[in-house]
Amino acid sequence: MRYESDHPHAHPEDPRSDGELLWPSRFTERVVQDLEETLGPTEASAQLQQRPIPPGGQLLIDEYLSHRYNLPPASVQRGLVTGRAEPGQTWAIYGDLTFKGKVTSDYVVYQLWCAENVDLWLIDQIRGQWGFRETKERGLDFANRYPVASAMKLEDAANAPAMVDDMKGEIRGLQLIPHGGGCLARTQQAEGTWASGCVHLPANAPWMGGSDGFVAEHLCYDGLGTRHDDQVACSSLAITDLALGKASEYARIWRSLK
């Protein structure tokens, strides 16, 4: 879509300069910008420039995860304290469930998110290698700890349907949501939201750091399934769900930042 002189398939006789559009009368600069912003950097590179992600390539970069907070805004804090969402807020718990209870198993993750206008705030997370019963108990405890959350949303995959059947009536707003093509597809869809700077992470939460913490897992995620990706799976589920319908606003912010 845009000429790149260093592209492996660039033709030596192409008269365009770097960045010049392929067919500006058909795909204008504004149309291409909107496509790039909606798709996000990685997917735009693959779809528009024919530069797919290389095996082992990094999907999320440090800059995306650099928006940290010591305390969330006062309105978010009020929602937490009162247990009632403020105007313009959506609170939900998201879960990625794979329970076998063994040290070699994948992890179960529950995350509490708040969406306020165009900003997304990750508030808390619990994670562990739990069996069915402990996964249920931890989920109930997490939901009871945060009555402000109007729903608990689990990816419709792995063990989640069995958990929903077992917990019906015990957790408010319990529901399965489509997996959206899986963790890799969701992470690519969420990249534009990450890049816009609208995702805010707690600065001092103990689960953020460490070799298998939230940040390390996201920076190492390559979509190849060679590492644990439960925290990425959960965050991508939350971001794609909460950002649904707000893509144009994220695009506007991203465009202004660029």
N, C-alpha and C positions, 0 to 999 in steps of 0.2 A: 504493500500500500504506500509506503514511503521508501524512497530510494536510500540504500545504504551501500556505500562504495566498498565496504569490507564484507558484504554479504557473500556467502559461498556461491550463490547463483547470480551475482550481479554481472550483467553483460557489459563487456568493455566498451560497446558503442552506445550504451544508454546515455541520452543527452541530458538527463536530469542531474541536479546537484543533490547532495545529502539532505534528506528531509523532504524533498519535493514529492508531491503526491503523484500517484500513478495516473489517475483520471479525474482531475479536479472538477470538471464539468459534471461528472456523475457522482463523485464522492467529494464534497466540498471539505474545506479545512474544518469547519464547524462540525460537520457530520462525522468526520474521522476522529476529531477530538472527543466527541460524545461517545463514540465506539470505544476508544482507548480508555476513557474514564470509567465506562460501564463495565468493561471486561476486566480491567486491572492490568498491571504491567505484564505479568507472566502470560495470561491468556491472550492479551492483545498481541504480544510478541509471537505467540504460536499461530493465532488466527489471521492476523493482518500481515505479519512479516515472515511467516513460515520459518520461525525460529522456535521450535518446541523446546521444552525443558530438557536439558541434557541429563542422562542418568546420574543420580546422586547430586543433582543441582539443588541449590538452596532456593526455597520458595519464599520464606519470610526473612527479612533482614533486621538488623539491630534497630534501625530507625523506626520501624513499625511498632516495636515493643518499648520505645523510649518514653512514652507518655505515661508517667507515673504520678501518683498522688499520695500524699501523706494522710490527708483527710479528704473525703469526697465533699462535694458542694453541700451547703447547708440544707438545701431541699432534699438531697439524697439522704443526709443524716436524719432529717425529720421523718422520712419514710421508714427508715430502719427503727427509730425509737418508738414511733407511734404504731407501727405495724400497718399503716395505711398509705397507699401510694398518693403522692402529691399530683396535682394537675399536670398532665403532659408526661407522666411516668408510666412505664410498664415494667413490672418486676416478675421474674420467673426463675425457676430452678431448672437446670438442664442436666441430663445424665447420660453417661456412656457406660453401659453395663456389660461386663464379661466376667461372670463369677465361676470360679473353680476352687478358689481358696488355696492355691499352691504357690510356692515361691517362683515358679516358672510361668505362672499365669499372667495374662494381661491384667491391667488395673481397672477397678471401678472408680469412676469420677463423678462427683456432683459439684456443680458450680452455681452460684447465685449471681445473677446479672440484673442490672437496672438500665433501662433505656430511657433517657430524658431528652426529648427533642431529637437531635441528631447524634447525641453522644451516648456511648455505651460504657458502662462502668462494671468491671468485674469486681465483686465485693468479697466473695469468699469461695473457698474450695476445700473439699475433702477427697482423699484418694487412698485406696488401699487394695490389697489382694484378698478379697473377701469371698466367702461362700454365699449361697443363696440367702440363708437366714440373716447373716450379718449385713449383707447388702441391703436387705429390707429394713433392718433395725436402724442402720446408719441413715438411710434415706428418710425414714420417719422422723428421726431425731433432727436431721438437718431442716426438714420442712417445718417442724414445730418450733425450731429456733428462729425461723424467719417467717412469721405470719404475713409479712408484707407481700410475699410472693403469691400471686394469684393462681399460679399453675406450676406443675412439675412436668416437664416435657422430656421424653426419652426417645432416643433414636429407635425407629422401628426396625431393629436388627438384633442379632445375637440373642441375648437372654431377656431383653426388655419386654416382649409380649408376655412371657411367663410371669414377670414381676408385676406387670399391670393387672393381670388376672388375679394375682394374689393380694394386691394392695387396693383393689377397688373399694371405694367408700372410706378409706383410711387417710388419703391425702387429697387435698383440694386441687381441682383442676388437673388431675393426673391424666396424661394422654400420650399416645404415640405420635410421632411426626415422621414423615418420610425421610429416608436417609439422604436424599438429594444427590444420588450418584456415588455416595461414599465420601470418606474423609478427604481424599485428594481433590475430587471435584468441588466439594464445599470450600476447601481451603483456597482453591483458585478463585471461586466466586467471591470469597470474603476478602481477597487481597486488596481490592479497591478501597474497602472500608478500613482495613488496617492502614493502608497508605495515606488515607485522608487525615489521619491523626485523631480520629473520633473514638478510638478504643483506648480506654484508660485503665491502667493496672495498678494494684496496690504496691507501694514502694517497699514496704517492710514485712509483708506476709512471709512466714517461714517457708512456705511451699513454692515461693517464686524462684529461689536460688538453688544451687547445688547442681551436680552433674545430671540428675534426672528430674530437676525442677521444671516449673512451667516455662521459664525463659529458655533454658537449654533445650528442652524438647521441641519447642517451636522453631528455634534456630537450626536445629539438626534435622527437622522433618524434611524428607525428600520424596515421600509418596511411594517408596519402594517396599515398605513393610518390613524393613530390616531392624527397626527399633520400635520400642513402645510408642504409641501415638495417641493414647487415650485422652490426654489433656488437649491435644490438637483437635481430636475428633469432637470433644465436648465444646470447645470454644468456637469451632467452625459451625457447629450445629446452632449455637446461641446467636452468633453474629449473622448468619444467613437468615435465621428466623426473625430476629429483632429488626434487621435492616430491611426486611421485605417491605416494598412500597415506599422506601425512602431513598431509592437509588439516585433519583434526580437531584436530591438535596446533597447527598454525598458527592456526586459529580460536580455540583456547583462549588462546594468547598474545596475539593481537590483541584479544580481548575484555578480557583483564586490563589491557592497556595503555590501551584506551579508557576 
